[in-house]
Amino acid sequence: MGWICGWLFFIPLCKLLKNSRQREIFRKGKVVWAHIIQVNDTLFTQSLSGGAGDQDDDDAPGELVFSLDTSGRCTPETLMPIADKIGMLRGQNLSDPELKRIGDYLEAETVRAFGWNVPKQFTPRLPCFISTTMFMRKHLPSRCLQQSFLPIVVSHKSPHYAMPLPERFWAPDLIAWWTTH
């Protein structure tokens, strides 16, 4: 768990979470699939700083949708249309307060969500959540996003903080798939 300690004071998302919460996510959390709702597009390209630094290195926050269901019902393919529906709420003039809250949060890009419930109309049979996370390039294969979904670690209790699972814990087949598609 020593690699977590390097995050604690220098990474923006870590400043939002207390040290004990971060450690708890990795000790007791669940590894599940997540789909990106919204992220800075620069994360899909190689870092502008060349990867020389250990602290910022063009890292950026993003928004994810995930389920805590580990029965196999929740797959990346299941999450894709949910992420699309949520993303389409951005910038819309909505009368439904629940949908408006989500649309406004996505539009603002400065609001952080942790474990918000996805509206039941988007996921009637599979409870899902929305969370902000920090994408740290040094923990992604090839130091950039190459897919719209990835494994994350989610805290075992509400508000379900979510952090991308560092590459060092990914299966070799997953890394190969990630880097070739």
Buried (B, 14 or more C-beta within 10 A) or exposed (E): EEEBEEBBEEBEBBEBBEEEEBBBBBEEBBEBBBBBBBBBEEBEEEBEEEBEEEEBBBBBBBBBBBBBBEEEEBEBEBBBEBBBBBBEBBEEEBEEEBBBBBBBBBBEEEEBBBBBEBBEEBBEEBEBBBBBBBBBBBBBBEBBBBBBBBBBBBBEEEEBBBBBBBBEEBEEEBEEBBEEE
